[in-house]
Amino acid sequence: MSPETADAPTSLTTLTEDERLIRASVREFALAHVRPHVREMDEQARIPRTLIDGLFDLGVMGIEVPESYGGSGGRFFHAVLAVEELSRVDPSVGVLVDVQNTLVINAILRWGSSDQKSRLLPGLSAKRVGAYALSEAASGSDAFALQTRAKESGDGWTITGRKLWITNAHEADVFIVFATVNPEAGYKGITAFLVERGTPGFTVGRKEDKLGIRASSTCELILENCQVPTANVLGDVGKGYKVAIETLNEGRIGIGAQMVGLAIGALDHTTAYVKERKQFGKAIGDFQGVQFQIARAATDIEAARLLVYNSARLRDAGQPFLTEAAMGKLFSSEVAERVASLAVNLFGGNGFVKDYPVEKLYRDAKIGQIYEGTSNLQLQTIAKQILS
Ligand SMILES: Cc1cc2nc3c(=O)[nH]c(=O)nc-3n(C[C@H](O)[C@H](O)[C@H](O)COP(=O)(O)OP(=O)(O)OC[C@H]3O[C@@H](n4cnc5c(N)ncnc54)[C@H](O)[C@@H]3O)c2cc1C
């Protein structure tokens, strides 16, 4: 073999030793500690604290945090693997870990001062959950139309406004809150603040009653003259739009991983079921019509996974990944919905009831096309790159 071919890249899905280890440990954890609680968590719309503590102990709540701050010292790709494996069993647990790593910790690692890193990263790696608060009632896709206002006061800032749809808010202690310091400056007034639970003027409000990912908390945040010190400005004043854009560009790779995991989970359940369920005197999986549907679903999943892994590996290599990440999120969320829908179909009546796992995955799949940029917004990003 020539040196050139020896150096040629292998498949994107070929894992290194450390990647194999993290996948195996998260898979083992998900099967032992998440799977038994999936239905109960969906019904009760909550993730038990003991499970969250288990995720901290596993080391998946501070994957990219350097070991010197008490984290796992891993790479972004490790977070993608953890989110995929957890989402295969429960996408609500997947998104808890996703937001913690790909949005909150990612933003602090990239934009945080050394004081902010040493104050917050050890806690975020050991026991404190984080949340990322950009959206508001009147600003979703148009995120930079946000109205939450920060005014300079004394040696800090006073924040007033309301945030909506904030994942992890019920459990979180640390919130990245985006507010504008100058509405006239448009997006150039937006600033990111670190707000800790317990800060006077800060309240976590109503928890949404959702269609899917019900165990993942989604709450309103209320800030009424909430006083935060200057030391809690994340990045520069007026540069919050950069914090938001750059973290969300990466965060959506994690959502792609969540959707790939969900689709794999749905297909796992389905392949087991079609081998067992008999009609017309044989297993329904013996019918070519069923086999072809499963083959198409597996092909869809492989394509989605390649897109997601490619963008994650590009990100870790410091190469541009914006278009690839948008494609990965767009496609994997469509695949998740298609595969979960097929799972419901192939389970027949059993697919429509809560005694079987696939109706939940079908409900869970829908969120992939909405948060961290709707599918239309992903299409807009892709089109912009292609047509520019
Ligand atoms: C369960 C859940 C968890 C969430 N977690 C978080 C979180 O942790 N932090 C956070 O900040 N936000 C979070 N969000 C908010 C989420 O990011 C927004 O819901 C999403 O960005 C869409 O915004 P919107 O709901 O205001 O919809 P809108 O922006 O009103 O969009 C409605 C429809 O219009 C379409 N549309 C809008 N603009 C255009 C356009 N220019 N071209 C074509 N179509 C367009 C959209 O594609 C969509 O189909 C969460 C939402 C949910 C439901």
Ligand as a Chemical Component Dictionary entry (heavy atoms), coordinates in Angstrom:
data_LIG
# 
_chem_comp.id                   LIG 
_chem_comp.type                 NON-POLYMER 
_chem_comp.pdbx_formal_charge   0 
_chem_comp.three_letter_code    LIG 
# 
loop_
_chem_comp_atom.comp_id 
_chem_comp_atom.atom_id 
_chem_comp_atom.alt_atom_id 
_chem_comp_atom.type_symbol 
_chem_comp_atom.charge 
_chem_comp_atom.model_Cartn_x 
_chem_comp_atom.model_Cartn_y 
_chem_comp_atom.model_Cartn_z 
_chem_comp_atom.pdbx_ordinal 
LIG C1  C1  C 0 -39.597 22.421 22.917 1  
LIG C2  C2  C 0 -38.891 23.680 22.550 2  
LIG C3  C3  C 0 -37.660 23.948 23.119 3  
LIG C4  C4  C 0 -37.005 25.149 22.818 4  
LIG N1  N1  N 0 -35.829 25.448 23.448 5  
LIG C5  C5  C 0 -35.287 26.688 23.296 6  
LIG C6  C6  C 0 -34.167 27.104 24.077 7  
LIG O1  O1  O 0 -33.625 26.339 24.889 8  
LIG N2  N2  N 0 -33.716 28.370 23.927 9  
LIG C7  C7  C 0 -34.265 29.251 23.052 10 
LIG O2  O2  O 0 -33.817 30.390 22.977 11 
LIG N3  N3  N 0 -35.334 28.885 22.273 12 
LIG C8  C8  C 0 -35.846 27.632 22.389 13 
LIG N4  N4  N 0 -36.933 27.255 21.633 14 
LIG C9  C9  C 0 -37.512 28.200 20.689 15 
LIG C10 C10 C 0 -37.297 27.771 19.242 16 
LIG O3  O3  O 0 -35.968 27.978 18.875 17 
LIG C11 C11 C 0 -38.292 28.580 18.392 18 
LIG O4  O4  O 0 -39.581 28.051 18.654 19 
LIG C12 C12 C 0 -37.957 28.476 16.912 20 
LIG O5  O5  O 0 -36.798 29.198 16.626 21 
LIG C13 C13 C 0 -39.102 29.001 16.039 22 
LIG O6  O6  O 0 -39.517 30.253 16.482 23 
LIG P1  P1  P 0 -41.089 30.536 16.689 24 
LIG O7  O7  O 0 -41.633 29.471 17.554 25 
LIG O8  O8  O 0 -41.242 31.932 17.153 26 
LIG O9  O9  O 0 -41.718 30.352 15.264 27 
LIG P2  P2  P 0 -41.783 31.478 14.105 28 
LIG O10 O10 O 0 -40.460 32.143 13.955 29 
LIG O11 O11 O 0 -42.973 32.331 14.346 30 
LIG O12 O12 O 0 -42.019 30.580 12.825 31 
LIG C14 C14 C 0 -43.303 30.073 12.477 32 
LIG C15 C15 C 0 -43.210 29.486 11.067 33 
LIG O13 O13 O 0 -42.843 30.524 10.144 34 
LIG C16 C16 C 0 -41.721 30.105 9.393  35 
LIG N5  N5  N 0 -40.879 31.268 9.086  36 
LIG C17 C17 C 0 -40.505 32.267 9.927  37 
LIG N6  N6  N 0 -39.702 33.126 9.305  38 
LIG C18 C18 C 0 -39.544 32.659 8.033  39 
LIG C19 C19 C 0 -38.822 33.101 6.887  40 
LIG N7  N7  N 0 -38.070 34.187 6.914  41 
LIG N8  N8  N 0 -38.903 32.356 5.746  42 
LIG C20 C20 C 0 -39.657 31.232 5.702  43 
LIG N9  N9  N 0 -40.351 30.762 6.758  44 
LIG C21 C21 C 0 -40.292 31.470 7.911  45 
LIG C22 C22 C 0 -40.970 29.128 10.279 46 
LIG O14 O14 O 0 -40.156 28.257 9.501  47 
LIG C23 C23 C 0 -42.138 28.405 10.948 48 
LIG O15 O15 O 0 -42.576 27.355 10.119 49 
LIG C24 C24 C 0 -37.585 26.045 21.898 50 
LIG C25 C25 C 0 -38.813 25.749 21.305 51 
LIG C26 C26 C 0 -39.473 24.602 21.634 52 
LIG C27 C27 C 0 -40.821 24.324 21.011 53 
# 
loop_
_chem_comp_bond.comp_id 
_chem_comp_bond.atom_id_1 
_chem_comp_bond.atom_id_2 
_chem_comp_bond.value_order 
_chem_comp_bond.pdbx_ordinal 
LIG C1  C2  SING 1  
LIG C2  C3  SING 2  
LIG C2  C26 DOUB 3  
LIG C3  C4  DOUB 4  
LIG C4  N1  SING 5  
LIG C4  C24 SING 6  
LIG N1  C5  DOUB 7  
LIG C5  C6  SING 8  
LIG C5  C8  SING 9  
LIG C6  O1  DOUB 10 
LIG C6  N2  SING 11 
LIG N2  C7  SING 12 
LIG C7  O2  DOUB 13 
LIG C7  N3  SING 14 
LIG N3  C8  DOUB 15 
LIG C8  N4  SING 16 
LIG N4  C9  SING 17 
LIG N4  C24 SING 18 
LIG C9  C10 SING 19 
LIG C10 O3  SING 20 
LIG C10 C11 SING 21 
LIG C11 O4  SING 22 
LIG C11 C12 SING 23 
LIG C12 O5  SING 24 
LIG C12 C13 SING 25 
LIG C13 O6  SING 26 
LIG O6  P1  SING 27 
LIG P1  O7  DOUB 28 
LIG P1  O8  SING 29 
LIG P1  O9  SING 30 
LIG O9  P2  SING 31 
LIG P2  O10 DOUB 32 
LIG P2  O11 SING 33 
LIG P2  O12 SING 34 
LIG O12 C14 SING 35 
LIG C14 C15 SING 36 
LIG C15 O13 SING 37 
LIG C15 C23 SING 38 
LIG O13 C16 SING 39 
LIG C16 N5  SING 40 
LIG C16 C22 SING 41 
LIG N5  C17 SING 42 
LIG N5  C21 SING 43 
LIG C17 N6  DOUB 44 
LIG N6  C18 SING 45 
LIG C18 C19 SING 46 
LIG C18 C21 DOUB 47 
LIG C19 N7  SING 48 
LIG C19 N8  DOUB 49 
LIG N8  C20 SING 50 
LIG C20 N9  DOUB 51 
LIG N9  C21 SING 52 
LIG C22 O14 SING 53 
LIG C22 C23 SING 54 
LIG C23 O15 SING 55 
LIG C24 C25 DOUB 56 
LIG C25 C26 SING 57 
LIG C26 C27 SING 58 
# 
